[in-house]
Amino acid sequence: MPDTALLHRPDAAQQTEHFDVLIVGAGISGVGAAYHLTTQCPEKSYVVLETEETFGGTWWTHKYPGIRSDSDLHTFGYRFKPWIGAPIATADEIRKYMGDVITENDLGRHIRYQHRINHAAWDSQTKLWTLEATNKVTGQALRFTCSFLYMCQGYYRHRQGYMPQWPNMEAFQGRIVHSEEWPEDLDYSGKRVIVIGSGATAATIIPAMAGKAAHVTMLQRSPTFFRTGRNAIELAEELRTLGVAEEWVHEITRRKILFEQDKFTRRTFAEPEKVKGELLGAVRNYLGPDYDIATHFTPSYRPWRQRLAFIPDGDLFQGIAQGKASVVTDEIERFTDKGILTKSGQELEADIIVAATGFHLNVLGDIAFEIDGKPLAFHDTVTYRGMMFTGIPNMAWVFGYFRASWTLRADLVGDFVCRLLKHMDATGKKQVEVALREEDHNMPILPWIDPENFNPGYLMRGMHLLPKRGDKPEWQHNQDYWAEKDEFPAIQLTDAAFKYA
Ligand SMILES: Cc1cc2nc3c(=O)[nH]c(=O)nc-3n(C[C@H](O)[C@H](O)[C@H](O)COP(=O)(O)OP(=O)(O)OC[C@H]3O[C@@H](n4cnc5c(N)ncnc54)[C@H](O)[C@@H]3O)c2cc1C
């Protein structure tokens, strides 16, 4: 829910600023959106409002040890800006890259930090959005209007992780921290640490803490698949040795990675057992023949049903092989004063317990939306290709890929938005909305994503908040970059799904 303490509406006398486009958020999507508007729609005025004190989004708000990407930066980086470092990058490296994009394209003058948007209202009479925001430095209530709202707010609540409530947590005498709310003063040197979780975050934190902590125990309810390999792309290295320009290295490496990922994704559906064998074989190479891989690293789901994190140089497994970290696969019965008692009766002792237990899904940036005076029921809308929604005029939303880098889709949506805005200008239209066509009326209306296809916890917990999908490519976010890279540029803006006014 929106933070009501921040809902100070400006009085009517207060000045309202107008922009053609208003971008919510200065994460990798919002900065990309600003770049696309600047380069493809230079005649449009726009502003980016960001609640944090700087850009970066995910890569600014997460502060846990070792924070890094789990997908490669050739595809997580923008199409238009070569990535020059190792493919798996730290948060600082990603922010440096984003900072360069902002500086090189003079985007900074469009971004206003410490501006929290609380309320957004669409008015069909004026064909404008009105946004109420708070300047977090001065406390001043601000009002903006815009013709088009470009939602780049991400998909989870920043600075408040999902913390399950286990019995007797208050009894623990040590410190409990969530990976999304990392305390800057946390000194873990020489301490016994339990990390609860099995996803990419746990797999990053554990090797990062392992050298300094006395010991790190990964406590997981069920295992996750990981991919491992060298943190380098041989092709990129070779092209650089040949003196190929970085723009070319970036493009060729992207194509190679995407080609390989496509092949791999198809194999996870066509021959899941074989892929599973390969993934587990790679883990076995680090942990040796006697390690209990069946219990600790063999998930019950097929590969790619949850995000597959890349472990550079197998550092998680190296930590385990060296005895600095260990894995317990069990459920939590309750906390004790010394640590955690598992359901199988084992007491794990710790000085610090880290919950790497995921997010709260947050679909609209905790902004209260109204359409012509009525509160928006986002979950009742149907999505057009995961970026527009029935009944919501003049708005696009960036929701990236799970099985490919998020930014690939942010770039595709950027091209689409610019094309749509130009089309509206060329045809003199001020409003666009998507609506089911006659041929869509008997289409089954389904939840946002099929859990058989992809089912991480935060999505399953938050599915009721998300819009619906149909069973045609137009009416769903199909998670398939390889199809959408050709389909998006071919979208007919005159299709009956688009209603203009
Ligand atoms: C630890 C971690 C690692 C990840 N690694 C990868 C990876 O390797 N590859 C990958 O593809 N994906 C990864 N993801 C997913 C990742 O979140 C996205 O890929 C990407 O960074 C999202 O960018 P974004 O700009 O869309 O959203 P965010 O990074 O969430 O940024 C959204 C911004 O909008 C601002 N905002 C939100 N609401 C408001 C409001 N009401 N008013 C003003 N501002 C607002 C926020 O403050 C934030 O700065 C990772 C996620 C996490 C948490």
The ligand as an SDF file (V2000), in Angstrom:
LIG
                    3D

 53 58  0  0  0  0  0  0  0  0999 V2000
   19.8550   -8.9320   -6.1450 C   0  0  0  0  0  0  0  0  0  0  0  0
   19.2510   -8.9910   -7.5080 C   0  0  0  0  0  0  0  0  0  0  0  0
   20.0050   -9.4300   -8.5820 C   0  0  0  0  0  0  0  0  0  0  0  0
   19.4440   -9.4630   -9.8540 C   0  0  0  0  0  0  0  0  0  0  0  0
   20.2110   -9.8870  -10.8830 N   0  0  0  0  0  0  0  0  0  0  0  0
   19.6900   -9.8990  -12.1260 C   0  0  0  0  0  0  0  0  0  0  0  0
   20.4810  -10.3050  -13.2390 C   0  0  0  0  0  0  0  0  0  0  0  0
   21.6450  -10.6580  -13.1060 O   0  0  0  0  0  0  0  0  0  0  0  0
   19.9120  -10.3330  -14.4550 N   0  0  0  0  0  0  0  0  0  0  0  0
   18.6160   -9.9610  -14.6470 C   0  0  0  0  0  0  0  0  0  0  0  0
   18.1510   -9.9950  -15.7800 O   0  0  0  0  0  0  0  0  0  0  0  0
   17.8440   -9.5500  -13.6040 N   0  0  0  0  0  0  0  0  0  0  0  0
   18.3450   -9.5100  -12.3710 C   0  0  0  0  0  0  0  0  0  0  0  0
   17.5640   -9.1150  -11.3240 N   0  0  0  0  0  0  0  0  0  0  0  0
   16.2370   -8.6180  -11.5490 C   0  0  0  0  0  0  0  0  0  0  0  0
   16.4310   -7.0690  -11.5440 C   0  0  0  0  0  0  0  0  0  0  0  0
   15.7140   -6.4740  -10.5460 O   0  0  0  0  0  0  0  0  0  0  0  0
   16.1710   -6.4710  -12.8690 C   0  0  0  0  0  0  0  0  0  0  0  0
   16.8560   -7.1440  -13.8500 O   0  0  0  0  0  0  0  0  0  0  0  0
   16.5160   -4.9920  -13.0150 C   0  0  0  0  0  0  0  0  0  0  0  0
   17.6060   -4.5100  -12.2810 O   0  0  0  0  0  0  0  0  0  0  0  0
   15.2910   -4.2540  -12.7180 C   0  0  0  0  0  0  0  0  0  0  0  0
   15.5000   -2.9520  -13.1490 O   0  0  0  0  0  0  0  0  0  0  0  0
   14.3280   -1.9140  -13.1280 P   0  0  0  0  0  0  0  0  0  0  0  0
   14.9220   -0.6010  -13.4690 O   0  0  0  0  0  0  0  0  0  0  0  0
   13.2060   -2.3960  -13.9810 O   0  0  0  0  0  0  0  0  0  0  0  0
   13.7800   -1.9510  -11.6350 O   0  0  0  0  0  0  0  0  0  0  0  0
   14.5240   -1.5920  -10.2710 P   0  0  0  0  0  0  0  0  0  0  0  0
   15.9410   -1.9140  -10.3100 O   0  0  0  0  0  0  0  0  0  0  0  0
   13.6720   -2.2020   -9.2090 O   0  0  0  0  0  0  0  0  0  0  0  0
   14.4020   -0.0120  -10.2040 O   0  0  0  0  0  0  0  0  0  0  0  0
   13.1660    0.6180  -10.0640 C   0  0  0  0  0  0  0  0  0  0  0  0
   13.3920    2.0170   -9.5230 C   0  0  0  0  0  0  0  0  0  0  0  0
   12.1210    2.6630   -9.4360 O   0  0  0  0  0  0  0  0  0  0  0  0
   12.0800    3.3900   -8.2320 C   0  0  0  0  0  0  0  0  0  0  0  0
   10.6750    3.5310   -7.8130 N   0  0  0  0  0  0  0  0  0  0  0  0
    9.8030    2.5180   -7.5660 C   0  0  0  0  0  0  0  0  0  0  0  0
    8.6130    3.0350   -7.1670 N   0  0  0  0  0  0  0  0  0  0  0  0
    8.7430    4.3920   -7.1730 C   0  0  0  0  0  0  0  0  0  0  0  0
    7.8600    5.4490   -6.8500 C   0  0  0  0  0  0  0  0  0  0  0  0
    6.6180    5.2290   -6.4120 N   0  0  0  0  0  0  0  0  0  0  0  0
    8.3110    6.7270   -6.9710 N   0  0  0  0  0  0  0  0  0  0  0  0
    9.5870    6.9750   -7.4160 C   0  0  0  0  0  0  0  0  0  0  0  0
   10.4820    5.9800   -7.7260 N   0  0  0  0  0  0  0  0  0  0  0  0
   10.0530    4.7060   -7.6030 C   0  0  0  0  0  0  0  0  0  0  0  0
   12.8790    2.5400   -7.2610 C   0  0  0  0  0  0  0  0  0  0  0  0
   13.3650    3.3210   -6.1950 O   0  0  0  0  0  0  0  0  0  0  0  0
   13.9970    2.0140   -8.1490 C   0  0  0  0  0  0  0  0  0  0  0  0
   15.1400    2.8410   -8.1310 O   0  0  0  0  0  0  0  0  0  0  0  0
   18.0960   -9.0700  -10.0450 C   0  0  0  0  0  0  0  0  0  0  0  0
   17.3380   -8.6640   -8.9450 C   0  0  0  0  0  0  0  0  0  0  0  0
   17.9100   -8.6170   -7.6900 C   0  0  0  0  0  0  0  0  0  0  0  0
   17.0840   -8.1480   -6.5470 C   0  0  0  0  0  0  0  0  0  0  0  0
  1  2  1  0
  2  3  1  0
  2 52  2  0
  3  4  2  0
  4  5  1  0
  4 50  1  0
  5  6  2  0
  6  7  1  0
  6 13  1  0
  7  8  2  0
  7  9  1  0
  9 10  1  0
 10 11  2  0
 10 12  1  0
 12 13  2  0
 13 14  1  0
 14 15  1  0
 14 50  1  0
 15 16  1  0
 16 17  1  0
 16 18  1  0
 18 19  1  0
 18 20  1  0
 20 21  1  0
 20 22  1  0
 22 23  1  0
 23 24  1  0
 24 25  2  0
 24 26  1  0
 24 27  1  0
 27 28  1  0
 28 29  2  0
 28 30  1  0
 28 31  1  0
 31 32  1  0
 32 33  1  0
 33 34  1  0
 33 48  1  0
 34 35  1  0
 35 36  1  0
 35 46  1  0
 36 37  1  0
 36 45  1  0
 37 38  2  0
 38 39  1  0
 39 40  1  0
 39 45  2  0
 40 41  1  0
 40 42  2  0
 42 43  1  0
 43 44  2  0
 44 45  1  0
 46 47  1  0
 46 48  1  0
 48 49  1  0
 50 51  2  0
 51 52  1  0
 52 53  1  0
M  END
$$$$
